[in-house]
Amino acid sequence: MCRTFVALWMLVGSLGCASRPIAVSPPPTEEITNQAPPPTLERARAFERGTKVARDYAAAAQVYEQLCQEGRGDAAACSRLLHAAAAGRGFDDDRAHSRLRALARALCERQHHAIACYVAAMSYHDEGDVPPALLAELENPRHSCEAGDVDACELVLGEFDISGSSGREARRRKAAAIACAKDSIAGCAYLVNDLGECAYVPGATRCRDKQLAQWKKDDHSENLGAFGKLDAACSAGDTDACAAIPGREVPRKDLCAARDYNACAELGCLGDKSAAAIAEAHGGWANCHGLENLEAARTAPVPPEPVADPPLPPIVPADKQPFETLAFRKLTENDHNGWPRFEIHNLGKRTVASVDVVAYGYDAAGTPIVRDWGTRVQQAIAPGAHVEADVTDMMRHSDVPDTVTTFDVCYEGITFAGDPTVYRARCPNVRKKGALASNLAGVVAIGLHPVLPWEGQYNHSWIRRAFDDAWIEAFEKSHPEVMIDTDDGWNRGALRGRDDQADIARATAKTEARSDQRAIPLALTAVAIAYHLDGVSQLQLSAATLARIFDGRIKMWNDPAIAKDNPGIALPALAIIAVRAAETRPLSVAFAKFIARAAPGVWKLARGKTWPDGVRYHDFEPGRADEVKSTNGAISYVELPTAIALDLPLARVRNRSGAYVAATAASTTSAGEYAVVDAQMSFDPTDAKGAASYPIVYASWAVVDAKPGDDAKAHWIRAYLEYVLGDGQKLLERDHYGRLPASLVKRALAALRR
């Protein structure tokens, strides 16, 4: 069976193109039976909706076929027939593939049906270039949409608009409004897409009702009108409309019984073997990984309704210590991660300019369960005033577990208007409920900040890692007179490090230190090759094979080069989906350096050279790793701790000794042990010798002042880094990092003490 064409139509089908008749038609005056009355669109729709008959998608498809007459008959029936095949409803996969191309072309040529034209154009991929006349129909669907073509509007909604990215969101919402006004489920569903988040949380109905209440409060009549249309169509039996409303989805068993073969496949993902057999026989398809995650979210215990803290008593601003200047009041509204919004009240006499906040969640017994990364609130708060704020930001957050019932906050930093001082505290990783922020009197504070490449790329996991937190926690525990203030932010971290606003800057290359600074090595990180290949639990790859995979020359998993690396392994005839990060990322640099060194002449993509179109780009590491986890056929490179945290299968990589080695903390440490260290303390663990060495490894560094002086802070900076190079190395392998070689540690300690 050919899944490429049907998979394409699954994508287009998700637009709801054939679910357009959202208007609720009155039931027929005569009872519909299965005794072959004249075929009509209303009869087919009755079978789809279960109006006075049992829902039966195969019966509906049969009526549509009779009316469509191979594209020569009723155009609306042809459109519905295309949708039925795409959605796996009553249409066998083989039969769909054999007829859809001709049907799409006929409907396109006869009616200029935008979605049929799109499918027809895609069908030429195996048969040569798309005819210019056909391509012209697709050049700018936005204009056709604005002229009232609902099919064109749905192409715009599906991001098939090729007229440019500027203002895309505005164009899509406009297209949705036009389509919804003409009773398109896709258009109406887009206008209520904020409800989509409710499908991924426990208590979908409660979440949906809260969003509707907010729309009413904000007078979002367009959203409410779209929801009303969907709700009415769902009540009339339209399952596509129900799917757009969290809490009203038609049970998969009912859909499978009606011969929705994709619903059968979804049941198969959830363990229903008989449904899986039906799906297999008819070509039903489902993304099992994504479905399992969705089901886990839907079936989790529903958390209690958030309750706001009582109003604070009247506030009379007074002279207060910085961390006594603020009061916190929790509100009932939660953000998209489950953390409550809150009010920050200024109890002091000075205007607060910014506040750094960290949040904690506790279970019913008061046990700390989760700590959030926190956020910086940069709204001015006048004396006696307050502002509303979110705990989390968009890029860094921790989702709230279902067992969390209460919340608390901690303030890490405060600034006041007209005062350049940043008042700092350190919020602990775990905090008992109700504990107050630390009193900083007499504490020596050390600033630890990142140094970034000047390309301006913002940092992610490579700046603040597990070993940073472990070292800081252990050192502060044994030295309570010291507080290490961390800033793992974005580009402001680069400025702080390079402008001497940080006492210890973090870097990924020794060369990032200025001439008046000194670079001290910290730890080693392995760049793991993560893959997702159903049925293949062990995989081996050489540098030459990796080079050809990521430059697009190897396109299939059963390529002879991969088979040569994996004798005796049955490799599937499946397309490779390679996913890369930005080339300035440390792991991208390490990956490219290894391939260029281990397979000279094979790697063609020098720095700055355009990557092939077939290689996907995802710069956010957790997102890149999740794409591998959820996509059969995908491969990417990620840091080893990330791969282990997400339980990703990892390929063994051929090293200089000819051995295929797994990425582990031990093999990362081995690479460091075999790296040559020169008199300037430079070393390179990439493609190191040693049969047990993993070949794709890079180092992290600390950058400090070359002449730190003799004051208390300089003493503690040296003491902290001496700890990192000593007992701190013992903590690295626990978090899947590599230790530094002993010869390098010796030289680094000597450099610190000079």
VEXPAKE-733132 format. One record per residue (C-alpha): x, y, z. Coordinates in steps of 0.02 Angstrom, whole numbers, padded with zeros to 5 digits, always signed. Layout:
# residues N
XYZ;...
END
This chain:
# residues 754
+00000+00000+00000;+00060+00175-00036;+00041+00284+00119;+00123+00441+00048;-00031+00500-00045;-00153+00455+00094;-00039+00537+00223;-00045+00696+00120;-00232+00690+00120;-00234+00657+00305;-00148+00825+00322;-00271+00914+00208;-00415+00819+00287;-00366+00891+00455;-00419+01059+00387;-00597+00996+00387;-00615+01035+00202;-00752+00910+00177;-00837+00951+00340;-00896+01116+00269;-01084+01092+00288;-01086+01151+00468;-01262+01220+00453;-01383+01102+00538;-01508+01036+00413;-01678+00981+00478;-01702+00792+00479;-01793+00722+00328;-01981+00709+00342;-01977+00523+00299;-01875+00401+00402;-01713+00352+00315;-01688+00165+00300;-01557+00052+00226;-01670-00006+00084;-01577+00085-00055;-01685+00239-00084;-01623+00364-00214;-01446+00426-00174;-01444+00605-00110;-01320+00713-00018;-01440+00722+00128;-01448+00533+00139;-01257+00522+00140;-01247+00657+00273;-01376+00562+00375;-01262+00409+00373;-01114+00516+00427;-01211+00599+00568;-01315+00451+00622;-01478+00545+00588;-01617+00415+00611;-01495+00280+00552;-01341+00201+00625;-01186+00302+00584;-01101+00213+00437;-00960+00297+00343;-00947+00159+00215;-01131+00182+00169;-01103+00370+00155;-00951+00343+00043;-01053+00229-00069;-01185+00365-00092;-01052+00495-00129;-00975+00380-00261;-01143+00359-00345;-01170+00547-00350;-00993+00593-00397;-00984+00476-00549;-00793+00478-00561;-00787+00667-00551;-00919+00700-00684;-01067+00715-00567;-01107+00816-00411;-00953+00919-00362;-01005+00928-00179;-01017+00738-00173;-00844+00725-00251;-00774+00840-00118;-00852+00735+00019;-00784+00579-00062;-00608+00650-00060;-00627+00689+00124;-00693+00515+00165;-00541+00434+00085;-00421+00556+00169;-00497+00530+00342;-00502+00340+00326;-00691+00339+00341;-00772+00194+00251;-00637+00195+00120;-00505+00060+00102;-00328+00125+00085;-00291+00033-00078;-00454+00089-00156;-00424+00269-00101;-00251+00274-00176;-00305+00200-00341;-00444+00326-00371;-00404+00488-00281;-00280+00556-00408;-00400+00547-00554;-00545+00611-00448;-00444+00760-00384;-00387+00807-00559;-00562+00793-00629;-00635+00901-00491;-00495+01028-00508;-00511+01045-00697;-00700+01054-00692;-00734+01160-00537;-00565+01243-00496;-00590+01163-00324;-00440+01230-00228;-00406+01081-00116;-00435+00957-00256;-00311+01058-00360;-00185+01048-00219;-00203+00859-00207;-00194+00844-00395;-00035+00948-00399;+00045+00840-00264;+00002+00683-00361;+00121+00738-00500;+00272+00714-00387;+00291+00537-00457;+00250+00586-00636;+00350+00740-00682;+00320+00926-00669;+00153+00999-00621;+00063+01073-00772;+00074+01265-00768;-00114+01283-00784;-00139+01177-00629;-00003+01266-00531;-00082+01434-00572;-00235+01383-00471;-00126+01374-00315;-00013+01526-00331;-00105+01633-00208;-00256+01555-00122;-00278+01712-00015;-00355+01810-00159;-00474+01668-00201;-00519+01655-00017;-00560+01841-00004;-00670+01818-00158;-00771+01689-00061;-00688+01523-00108;-00698+01422+00054;-00581+01288-00012;-00448+01422-00041;-00478+01489+00135;-00445+01316+00205;-00282+01306+00110;-00231+01471+00191;-00277+01399+00361;-00169+01248+00326;-00016+01360+00295;-00017+01321+00109;-00015+01509+00078;+00148+01536-00019;+00133+01725-00033;+00254+01758+00112;+00262+01752+00301;+00227+01935+00341;+00057+01952+00425;+00022+01766+00405;-00073+01753+00568;-00186+01899+00521;-00217+01822+00349;-00260+01655+00426;-00383+01729+00550;-00464+01829+00411;-00477+01671+00306;-00552+01579+00455;-00684+01713+00478;-00732+01704+00293;-00739+01514+00297;-00836+01504+00460;-00964+01629+00394;-00992+01506+00252;-01015+01361+00374;-00840+01285+00364;-00793+01180+00515;-00609+01214+00481;-00639+01401+00486;-00744+01396+00645;-00622+01276+00729;-00479+01396+00694;-00572+01539+00776;-00591+01437+00935;-00417+01360+00932;-00381+01427+01106;-00493+01284+01164;-00365+01163+01093;-00258+01178+01249;-00403+01108+01350;-00388+00941+01258;-00218+00914+01341;-00265+00944+01522;-00372+00849+01647;-00546+00921+01660;-00566+00972+01479;-00747+01026+01503;-00704+01140+01649;-00560+01215+01551;-00674+01242+01400;-00809+01327+01503;-00682+01443+01584;-00620+01496+01412;-00797+01528+01353;-00828+01633+01507;-00672+01733+01471;-00728+01763+01292;-00894+01828+01355;-00806+01940+01479;-00692+02009+01342;-00836+02021+01216;-00753+01908+01087;-00911+01887+00985;-00821+01809+00836;-00752+01668+00943;-00919+01640+01029;-01012+01639+00863;-00893+01508+00793;-00914+01402+00949;-01104+01414+00934;-01098+01349+00755;-00985+01205+00805;-01092+01163+00956;-01252+01156+00851;-01170+01049+00717;-01100+00931+00848;-01273+00913+00926;-01337+00866+00752;-01209+00725+00741;-01062+00804+00648;-00910+00718+00724;-00786+00842+00650;-00875+00983+00741;-00874+00881+00902;-00687+00850+00883;-00659+01039+00890;-00746+01052+01060;-00648+00978+01207;-00760+00864+01308;-00881+00827+01166;-00775+00712+01058;-00869+00560+00991;-00800+00399+01072;-00675+00309+00961;-00769+00146+00981;-00923+00224+00902;-00820+00294+00758;-00730+00129+00729;-00896+00036+00731;-00954+00157+00595;-00800+00108+00491;-00689+00257+00531;-00529+00158+00505;-00415+00291+00578;-00518+00286+00738;-00490+00097+00737;-00303+00129+00723;-00310+00247+00873;-00398+00113+00974;-00261-00006+00920;-00132+00115+00991;-00224+00105+01156;-00221-00085+01161;-00380-00140+01068;-00314-00284+00963;-00475-00315+00865;-00484-00131+00816;-00300-00136+00767;-00337-00284+00652;-00478-00187+00568;-00365-00037+00544;-00226-00145+00472;-00345-00227+00349;-00410-00060+00286;-00257+00053+00298;-00307+00152+00453;-00169+00262+00523;-00131+00346+00691;+00015+00428+00781;+00025+00313+00931;+00154+00413+01028;+00057+00575+01019;-00106+00485+01058;-00035+00401+01213;+00023+00570+01280;-00148+00646+01245;-00239+00503+01330;-00126+00514+01482;-00167+00699+01497;-00354+00672+01474;-00367+00530+01600;-00259+00609+01736;-00348+00659+01897;-00435+00826+01882;-00346+00953+01993;-00452+01053+02115;-00515+01223+02064;-00388+01358+02109;-00441+01470+02252;-00380+01649+02268;-00293+01707+02425;-00396+01828+02530;-00373+02013+02493;-00229+02095+02582;-00269+02221+02720;-00249+02406+02679;-00067+02441+02638;+00025+02591+02709;+00197+02600+02625;+00339+02599+02752;+00528+02586+02758;+00567+02401+02735;+00713+02289+02692;+00714+02245+02505;+00641+02070+02524;+00509+02131+02647;+00452+02261+02521;+00341+02138+02427;+00184+02039+02465;+00113+01900+02357;-00071+01860+02326;-00123+01709+02221;-00268+01731+02098;-00389+01601+02028;-00327+01613+01848;-00196+01485+01796;-00073+01503+01652;-00054+01374+01513;+00067+01270+01620;-00051+01258+01770;+00035+01389+01879;-00079+01522+01954;-00066+01705+01910;-00028+01817+02056;-00022+01995+02119;+00138+02079+02180;+00104+02217+02307;+00232+02351+02348;+00234+02377+02538;+00381+02497+02537;+00408+02681+02501;+00512+02659+02342;+00449+02614+02168;+00495+02435+02124;+00570+02423+01948;+00587+02233+01928;+00566+02072+02025;+00638+01898+01991;+00513+01768+02051;+00527+01579+02075;+00373+01473+02113;+00348+01312+02210;+00206+01186+02210;+00157+01074+02358;+00042+00926+02380;-00100+00919+02506;+00020+00870+02645;+00131+01021+02612;+00271+00919+02533;+00368+01015+02398;+00335+00934+02228;+00395+01053+02091;+00501+01210+02072;+00480+01324+01922;+00622+01410+01832;+00539+01576+01870;+00522+01739+01776;+00572+01922+01783;+00428+02043+01809;+00480+02211+01737;+00327+02316+01777;+00350+02468+01888;+00255+02453+02052;+00226+02618+02141;+00219+02622+02333;+00055+02547+02390;+00012+02483+02214;+00013+02308+02141;+00027+02220+01972;-00035+02053+01906;+00097+01935+01836;+00132+01757+01777;+00252+01639+01864;+00321+01562+01703;+00387+01624+01538;+00361+01546+01366;+00531+01462+01345;+00574+01395+01518;+00444+01320+01630;+00398+01166+01731;+00223+01095+01710;+00122+01074+01869;+00096+00891+01920;-00080+00833+01960;-00036+00808+02143;+00001+00993+02172;-00135+01082+02272;-00050+01238+02342;+00082+01361+02285;+00212+01480+02355;+00341+01601+02285;+00518+01660+02321;+00598+01821+02263;+00776+01807+02196;+00807+01985+02140;+00735+02159+02165;+00779+02327+02087;+00709+02498+02128;+00682+02648+02015;+00835+02761+02015;+00942+02635+02111;+01072+02536+02009;+01090+02406+02148;+01021+02232+02114;+00969+02156+02280;+00999+01969+02264;+00944+01813+02357;+00952+01631+02307;+00793+01530+02304;+00830+01349+02352;+00793+01203+02237;+00675+01134+02370;+00587+01248+02493;+00469+01207+02635;+00301+01289+02619;+00298+01464+02692;+00488+01482+02712;+00550+01661+02693;+00686+01725+02578;+00863+01724+02649;+00931+01874+02743;+01085+01925+02646;+01173+02025+02781;+01359+01981+02785;+01347+01855+02641;+01479+01859+02502;+01391+01845+02334;+01475+01774+02178;+01400+01803+02006;+01399+01655+01886;+01345+01702+01709;+01360+01634+01532;+01469+01698+01391;+01390+01672+01221;+01462+01671+01045;+01445+01842+00963;+01328+01769+00831;+01191+01819+00953;+01114+01647+00973;+01018+01634+01136;+01069+01494+01252;+00973+01345+01314;+01026+01192+01414;+01212+01211+01381;+01230+01361+01497;+01142+01302+01655;+01159+01115+01674;+01126+00989+01809;+01306+00993+01865;+01296+01182+01893;+01152+01162+02015;+01233+01011+02100;+01399+01102+02125;+01318+01263+02187;+01202+01172+02308;+01344+01068+02381;+01464+01215+02395;+01337+01332+02475;+01286+01197+02598;+01464+01180+02661;+01498+01368+02651;+01340+01459+02710;+01431+01626+02706;+01435+01616+02514;+01292+01638+02390;+01320+01602+02205;+01199+01706+02102;+01164+01626+01934;+01095+01707+01777;+01056+01581+01641;+00957+01706+01538;+00973+01745+01354;+01082+01875+01270;+01092+01980+01428;+01205+01841+01493;+01330+01873+01354;+01336+02058+01396;+01356+02026+01582;+01501+01907+01553;+01594+02016+01429;+01564+02179+01522;+01638+02112+01685;+01469+02105+01772;+01496+01921+01810;+01630+01851+01925;+01628+01682+01839;+01570+01672+01659;+01523+01508+01575;+01588+01469+01400;+01598+01325+01278;+01770+01365+01206;+01934+01414+01287;+01957+01546+01153;+01806+01645+01217;+01913+01715+01359;+01988+01888+01330;+02175+01919+01349;+02147+01983+01526;+02043+01831+01574;+02083+01649+01611;+01983+01497+01552;+01965+01352+01673;+01894+01185+01611;+01741+01116+01700;+01664+00961+01621;+01637+00860+01462;+01474+00836+01367;+01435+00699+01241;+01336+00738+01083;+01222+00586+01068;+01145+00526+00904;+00961+00498+00944;+00847+00405+00824;+00672+00332+00811;+00657+00177+00704;+00515+00059+00747;+00578-00119+00761;+00763-00070+00770;+00826-00065+00949;+01012-00062+00907;+01096+00048+00777;+01276+00084+00731;+01337+00230+00625;+01506+00285+00560;+01560+00465+00531;+01547+00444+00342;+01370+00376+00355;+01318+00517+00472;+01391+00645+00352;+01289+00577+00207;+01130+00567+00313;+01140+00748+00368;+01192+00820+00200;+01046+00731+00117;+01139+00603+00011;+01071+00454+00109;+00882+00466+00108;+00819+00293+00159;+00854+00189+00313;+00890+00033+00211;+01029+00121+00114;+01180+00006+00084;+01294+00121+00186;+01185+00104+00341;+01167-00083+00310;+01358-00097+00303;+01370-00019+00476;+01235-00138+00540;+01265-00315+00476;+01123-00434+00515;+01000-00295+00560;+00836-00285+00461;+00822-00102+00411;+00654-00036+00349;+00624+00046+00179;+00580+00208+00269;+00626+00387+00229;+00754+00469+00345;+00699+00629+00432;+00857+00718+00490;+00837+00860+00616;+00977+00984+00652;+01012+01132+00766;+01088+01300+00723;+01266+01279+00662;+01332+01398+00797;+01271+01284+00937;+01414+01198+01031;+01343+01026+00994;+01327+01071+00808;+01508+01129+00807;+01563+00969+00895;+01460+00861+00777;+01531+00944+00620;+01709+00940+00690;+01697+00753+00723;+01633+00712+00549;+01760+00823+00462;+01899+00742+00563;+01841+00561+00556;+01779+00563+00376;+01888+00690+00284;+01821+00735+00113;+01648+00664+00147;+01570+00809+00245;+01525+00943+00117;+01436+01070+00228;+01569+01192+00284;+01514+01324+00409;+01392+01446+00331;+01349+01330+00186;+01163+01301+00152;+01091+01140+00221;+00987+01033+00103;+00798+01060+00102;+00763+00886+00168;+00850+00920+00335;+00731+00994+00463;+00783+01135+00580;+00736+01142+00763;+00851+01247+00872;+00765+01217+01040;+00844+01056+01105;+00695+00984+01202;+00585+01016+01050;+00712+00933+00935;+00723+00783+01050;+00534+00770+01061;+00520+00775+00871;+00634+00623+00863;+00535+00534+00998;+00369+00561+00908;+00424+00533+00726;+00465+00362+00656;+00616+00379+00542;+00688+00533+00629;+00869+00559+00682;+00956+00705+00767;+01098+00750+00884;+01063+00804+01063;+01160+00817+01224;+01171+00651+01316;+01079+00707+01474;+00932+00767+01368;+00926+00602+01274;+00927+00501+01434;+00795+00610+01515;+00678+00578+01368;+00726+00393+01353;+00780+00410+01170;+00863+00264+01080;+01045+00309+01043;+01155+00248+00902;+01329+00183+00938;+01457+00287+00843;+01617+00219+00765;+01770+00294+00850;+01951+00313+00796;+01992+00136+00854;+01856+00063+00742;+01741+00018+00887;+01558+00067+00889;+01536+00152+01059;+01379+00204+01152;+01367+00380+01224;+01381+00362+01414;+01461+00460+01555;+01601+00332+01560;+01638+00339+01373;+01633+00530+01383;+01760+00528+01524;+01868+00407+01423;+01874+00531+01279;+01943+00661+01398;+02074+00543+01466;+02145+00514+01293;+02141+00698+01242;+02311+00780+01227;+02335+00931+01342;+02462+01061+01287;+02562+01185+01391;+02426+01318+01371;+02296+01199+01444;+02211+01179+01275;+02140+01007+01236;+02017+00931+01114;+01915+00776+01163;+01838+00757+00988;+01878+00591+00901;+01998+00543+01041;+02097+00382+01045;+02046+00235+01153;+01934+00088+01112;+01809+00143+01246;+01805+00328+01198;+01647+00406+01130;+01701+00514+00982;+01583+00666+00988;+01626+00763+01145;+01654+00946+01189;+01706+01040+01347;+01629+01175+01456;+01738+01312+01530;+01734+01445+01665;+01804+01617+01623;+01876+01721+01766;+01986+01873+01788;+02168+01829+01759;+02215+01937+01910;+02070+01920+02032;+02154+02007+02179;+02157+01961+02363;+01988+02017+02430;+01857+01902+02506;+01763+01878+02343;+01922+01828+02248;+01961+01702+02386;+01791+01620+02370;+01796+01618+02179;+01958+01519+02189;+01885+01408+02326;+01730+01370+02223;+01827+01326+02066;+01948+01219+02167;+01797+01124+02231;+01731+01104+02053;+01898+01033+01996;+01910+00921+02149;+01760+00841+02234;+01642+00921+02109;+01707+00806+01972;+01635+00658+02068;+01458+00724+02039;+01471+00734+01849;+01442+00554+01796;+01286+00546+01905;+01208+00673+01786;+01281+00590+01628;+01427+00709+01599;+01611+00666+01584;+01751+00705+01707;+01906+00803+01657;+02070+00709+01632;+02183+00711+01785;+02324+00798+01692;+02208+00941+01644;+02139+00958+01822;+02318+00971+01889;+02361+01113+01769;+02196+01202+01800;+02224+01200+01988;+02399+01268+01964;+02332+01408+01854;+02204+01455+01988;+02335+01465+02123;+02458+01573+02027;
END
